[in-house]
Amino acid sequence: MIATIQTLAPTSTLRPSTIRPGQAGFVRDVTAIAGRALRAIPRDMTAVVPPVLIALFFFVVNVGTLQRLTQHNIAGFSFKAFMMATAILLGVTGVSRAPALVLDVQNGYFDRLLLTPVRRLAILLGHMLADVAVACALTIPIVILGFVLGVRFHAGPMGVVAFVLLAALWSLAFSGFGYAIALKTGNPAAVNSAFLLFFPFLFLTSSYVPRSQLTGWLNTVAAWNPVTYLLAGLRSLTMQGWRWGQLGQALAAIAIVAVVSMTLCLAALRGRIKQG
């Protein structure tokens, strides 16, 4: 006979196990949110494909319509290189995951996310990190079309990288308005209308003719329009080379817009968290 002796711990030492969620770290939170946002893009291609198609369409049409007239009046002027910057801004401005964030608010996922240990700021920054990646990807077809049409970067290969990064930074700065509207209203229609804010920025500037050709009130408005300096910085990379003054002004213009949009965005985030 084999006797089995089982030793039991005193009942007084037994304690029910408590499982508590722990914070994974700010970087981990941001990358997790960004990864989720990027994985959702293939299921929502209507948010990224139309802007690129519109930008490509206007790029080709504007070059075909205005190139001969413009180059005839300005010696040594490349209208294709000039218009590529405008096409880039049409393609990347307003492209963000703000509509997806609205859906998260509507279906309750955002509120459930607030119950987890994830940092609140990481929710916003994760979506914005995904926006930067998308904006960089959207510039590629436009740049390729520019090369096909004969556009050459005077700033060289690194100028192409700087061109893409400037466009992505502008997209990020402008996306703050969309996120502010999304968090404040929770209304998809209101978020989709955020792009309308960009039209005055784009058309009251040197989008179709050089700044030197603007006169009267339009020249005055363009002088105060941050897009004027962004366009000049982008065009310097294709038409002139590394012009640090113009690139610095472009970055300053992006920073000014970013300060305004992100201030509104963070205020809307705080308000949404209080409601949650």
C-alpha positions as CSV (number, residue, x, y, z in Angstrom):
1,M,0.0,0.0,0.0
2,I,1.3,3.4,-1.0
3,A,0.2,6.2,1.2
4,T,-0.1,9.5,-0.4
5,I,0.6,12.4,1.9
6,Q,-0.8,15.7,0.9
7,T,0.4,18.8,2.6
8,L,-2.0,21.7,2.7
9,A,-1.1,25.2,3.4
10,P,-2.9,26.9,6.2
11,T,-6.1,28.4,5.1
12,S,-5.1,31.7,6.7
13,T,-2.2,32.1,4.1
14,L,-4.4,31.6,1.1
15,R,-5.4,34.8,-0.7
16,P,-7.5,35.2,-3.8
17,S,-5.4,36.3,-6.7
18,T,-6.0,39.8,-8.0
19,I,-5.3,40.5,-11.7
20,R,-4.8,44.2,-12.4
21,P,-4.1,45.7,-15.8
22,G,-0.8,47.4,-16.1
23,Q,0.4,50.2,-18.3
24,A,2.4,49.0,-21.3
25,G,4.3,52.2,-21.8
26,F,3.6,55.4,-23.8
27,V,5.4,54.3,-26.9
28,R,3.7,50.9,-26.9
29,D,0.3,52.5,-26.5
30,V,0.9,54.9,-29.4
31,T,2.2,52.1,-31.7
32,A,-0.7,49.9,-30.8
33,I,-3.3,52.6,-31.7
34,A,-1.4,53.4,-34.9
35,G,-1.2,49.8,-35.9
36,R,-5.0,49.4,-35.4
37,A,-5.6,52.5,-37.5
38,L,-3.3,51.4,-40.3
39,R,-4.9,47.9,-40.4
40,A,-8.3,49.5,-40.9
41,I,-7.2,51.4,-44.0
42,P,-7.7,48.5,-46.5
43,R,-11.3,48.3,-45.3
44,D,-11.8,52.0,-45.9
45,M,-10.0,52.8,-49.1
46,T,-12.6,55.4,-50.0
47,A,-10.9,57.7,-47.4
48,V,-7.5,57.6,-49.2
49,V,-8.0,56.8,-52.9
50,P,-10.3,59.7,-54.0
51,P,-7.9,62.4,-52.7
52,V,-5.0,61.0,-54.7
53,L,-7.1,60.6,-57.9
54,I,-8.4,64.1,-57.6
55,A,-4.8,65.4,-57.1
56,L,-3.6,63.4,-60.1
57,F,-6.5,64.6,-62.2
58,F,-6.0,68.3,-61.5
59,F,-2.2,68.0,-61.9
60,V,-2.6,66.6,-65.5
61,V,-5.5,69.0,-66.4
62,N,-3.8,72.1,-65.1
63,V,-0.5,71.3,-66.8
64,G,-2.3,70.6,-70.1
65,T,-4.4,73.8,-69.8
66,L,-2.0,76.4,-68.4
67,Q,1.5,75.2,-69.2
68,R,1.9,76.9,-72.6
69,L,0.4,80.2,-71.4
70,T,2.5,80.4,-68.3
71,Q,5.8,79.3,-69.8
72,H,5.3,81.7,-72.7
73,N,5.2,84.6,-70.3
74,I,7.9,83.5,-67.9
75,A,11.2,82.5,-69.5
76,G,12.8,79.3,-68.1
77,F,9.8,78.5,-66.0
78,S,8.8,74.9,-65.4
79,F,5.0,74.9,-64.9
80,K,5.0,71.1,-64.3
81,A,7.4,71.4,-61.3
82,F,5.5,74.4,-60.1
83,M,2.1,72.6,-60.2
84,M,3.3,69.4,-58.5
85,A,3.4,71.2,-55.1
86,T,-0.2,72.2,-55.5
87,A,-1.1,68.7,-56.5
88,I,0.6,67.3,-53.4
89,L,-1.3,69.6,-51.1
90,L,-4.6,68.6,-52.8
91,G,-3.7,65.0,-52.2
92,V,-2.7,65.0,-48.6
93,T,-4.6,67.8,-47.0
94,G,-7.5,66.6,-44.9
95,V,-6.6,62.9,-45.2
96,S,-6.8,61.5,-41.7
97,R,-8.3,58.8,-39.5
98,A,-10.6,61.4,-37.9
99,P,-13.8,59.8,-39.5
100,A,-12.7,56.5,-38.0
101,L,-12.3,58.1,-34.6
102,V,-15.9,59.4,-34.9
103,L,-17.1,55.8,-35.5
104,D,-15.2,54.7,-32.4
105,V,-17.0,57.4,-30.5
106,Q,-20.4,56.4,-31.9
107,N,-20.1,52.7,-31.3
108,G,-18.7,53.1,-27.8
109,Y,-15.3,51.8,-28.5
110,F,-13.7,55.1,-27.5
111,D,-15.4,54.9,-24.1
112,R,-14.3,51.3,-23.6
113,L,-10.8,52.4,-24.5
114,L,-10.9,55.0,-21.7
115,L,-11.6,52.2,-19.2
116,T,-8.2,50.6,-20.1
117,P,-4.8,51.9,-18.8
118,V,-3.9,53.3,-22.2
119,R,-2.7,56.9,-22.0
120,R,-5.3,59.3,-23.3
121,L,-2.9,61.3,-25.4
122,A,-1.7,58.1,-27.0
123,I,-5.1,57.5,-28.5
124,L,-4.8,60.8,-30.4
125,L,-1.1,60.5,-31.3
126,G,-1.6,56.9,-32.5
127,H,-4.1,58.0,-35.1
128,M,-1.9,60.9,-36.1
129,L,1.1,58.6,-36.5
130,A,-0.9,56.5,-38.9
131,D,-1.9,59.7,-40.7
132,V,1.8,60.6,-41.3
133,A,2.4,57.1,-42.8
134,V,-0.6,57.5,-45.1
135,A,0.3,61.0,-46.2
136,C,3.8,59.8,-47.1
137,A,2.3,56.9,-49.1
138,L,-0.1,59.3,-50.9
139,T,2.7,61.5,-52.2
140,I,4.4,58.7,-54.0
141,P,2.0,58.4,-57.0
142,I,2.0,62.2,-57.5
143,V,5.8,62.3,-57.4
144,I,6.0,59.4,-59.8
145,L,3.7,61.2,-62.2
146,G,5.8,64.3,-61.9
147,F,8.9,62.3,-62.9
148,V,7.0,60.8,-65.9
149,L,6.0,64.3,-67.0
150,G,9.6,65.4,-66.8
151,V,9.9,67.1,-63.4
152,R,13.4,66.9,-61.9
153,F,14.4,67.7,-58.3
154,H,17.2,70.3,-58.3
155,A,17.8,69.3,-54.6
156,G,18.6,65.7,-55.7
157,P,17.4,62.5,-54.1
158,M,17.4,63.9,-50.6
159,G,15.2,66.7,-51.9
160,V,12.6,64.1,-52.8
161,V,12.7,62.8,-49.2
162,A,12.4,66.4,-47.9
163,F,9.5,67.1,-50.3
164,V,7.6,64.0,-49.0
165,L,8.3,64.9,-45.3
166,L,7.2,68.5,-45.7
167,A,3.9,67.3,-47.3
168,A,3.4,64.8,-44.5
169,L,4.1,67.4,-41.8
170,W,1.5,69.7,-43.4
171,S,-1.0,66.9,-43.5
172,L,-0.4,66.2,-39.8
173,A,-0.7,69.9,-38.9
174,F,-4.0,70.3,-40.8
175,S,-5.4,67.0,-39.5
176,G,-5.7,68.6,-36.0
177,F,-8.8,70.5,-37.2
178,G,-10.5,67.2,-38.3
179,Y,-9.7,65.5,-35.0
180,A,-11.0,68.6,-33.1
181,I,-14.3,68.4,-34.9
182,A,-14.5,64.7,-34.5
183,L,-13.9,64.7,-30.8
184,K,-16.1,67.8,-30.2
185,T,-19.2,66.8,-32.3
186,G,-18.9,63.0,-32.9
187,N,-20.6,63.8,-36.2
188,P,-19.2,62.2,-39.4
189,A,-20.7,64.8,-41.7
190,A,-19.0,67.6,-39.7
191,V,-15.7,65.9,-40.0
192,N,-16.0,65.4,-43.7
193,S,-16.6,69.1,-44.2
194,A,-13.3,70.0,-42.5
195,F,-11.6,69.8,-45.8
196,L,-13.6,72.9,-46.8
197,L,-11.4,74.9,-44.4
198,F,-8.5,74.3,-46.8
199,F,-10.0,75.9,-49.9
200,P,-9.4,79.5,-48.8
201,F,-5.8,78.5,-47.9
202,L,-5.2,76.9,-51.3
203,F,-6.8,79.3,-53.7
204,L,-5.9,82.6,-52.0
205,T,-2.3,82.0,-52.6
206,S,0.3,81.2,-55.3
207,S,-1.3,77.9,-56.1
208,Y,-1.6,78.5,-59.9
209,V,0.7,81.4,-60.7
210,P,4.0,82.6,-59.1
211,R,3.7,85.0,-56.2
212,S,5.4,87.7,-58.4
213,Q,2.4,87.6,-60.7
214,L,-0.2,88.3,-57.9
215,T,-1.5,91.9,-57.6
216,G,-3.8,93.9,-55.5
217,W,-5.8,92.4,-52.6
218,L,-4.9,88.8,-53.6
219,N,-1.2,89.5,-53.2
220,T,-1.9,91.0,-49.7
221,V,-3.9,88.0,-48.6
222,A,-1.3,85.6,-50.0
223,A,1.4,87.3,-47.9
224,W,-0.5,86.3,-44.8
225,N,-1.5,82.8,-46.0
226,P,0.8,80.1,-44.5
227,V,0.2,77.9,-47.6
228,T,2.1,80.5,-49.7
229,Y,5.3,79.8,-47.8
230,L,4.7,76.0,-47.7
231,L,4.3,76.0,-51.5
232,A,7.4,78.1,-51.9
233,G,9.4,75.6,-49.8
234,L,8.1,72.6,-51.7
235,R,8.8,74.3,-55.1
236,S,12.3,75.3,-54.1
237,L,13.2,71.6,-53.8
238,T,12.1,71.0,-57.4
239,M,13.0,74.2,-59.2
240,Q,15.9,75.8,-57.3
241,G,17.6,73.3,-54.9
242,W,18.3,73.7,-51.2
243,R,17.0,77.1,-50.3
244,W,17.2,77.1,-46.5
245,G,15.4,80.4,-46.1
246,Q,12.3,79.2,-48.0
247,L,12.4,75.8,-46.3
248,G,12.6,77.5,-42.9
249,Q,9.6,79.6,-43.8
250,A,7.7,76.5,-44.9
251,L,8.4,74.8,-41.6
252,A,7.4,77.9,-39.7
253,A,4.1,78.0,-41.6
254,I,3.4,74.4,-40.7
255,A,4.3,75.1,-37.1
256,I,1.8,78.0,-36.9
257,V,-1.0,75.9,-38.3
258,A,-0.1,73.0,-36.0
259,V,-0.2,75.2,-32.9
260,V,-3.7,76.3,-33.7
261,S,-5.1,73.0,-34.8
262,M,-3.4,70.9,-32.0
263,T,-4.6,73.4,-29.3
264,L,-8.2,72.9,-30.5
265,C,-7.6,69.2,-30.8
266,L,-6.3,68.7,-27.3
267,A,-9.1,70.9,-25.9
268,A,-11.6,68.7,-27.7
269,L,-9.9,65.5,-26.3
270,R,-10.1,66.8,-22.8
271,G,-13.8,67.6,-23.2
272,R,-14.5,64.1,-24.7
273,I,-12.7,62.4,-21.8
274,K,-14.8,64.3,-19.3
275,Q,-17.9,63.1,-21.0
276,G,-16.7,59.5,-21.1
